[in-house]
């Protein structure tokens, strides 16, 4: 079984959020997302969730 590389996991999943409305991915800090300062590129909503790891 393959081992997971920590650098790759951080690059793919750290600070990546998904829009709850249109499922667009966006990289941003969690602080900005929690404060509502980030908005989606496609639908302009401010509802995000963290990216789920497979």
HELIX and SHEET records of a PDB file:
HELIX    1   1 UNK A    6  UNK A   13  1                                   8    
HELIX    2   2 UNK A   30  UNK A   35  1                                   6    
SHEET    1   A 3 UNK A  25  UNK A  27  0                                        
SHEET    2   A 3 UNK A  16  UNK A  19 -1                                        
SHEET    3   A 3 UNK A  48  UNK A  50 -1                                        
END                                                                             
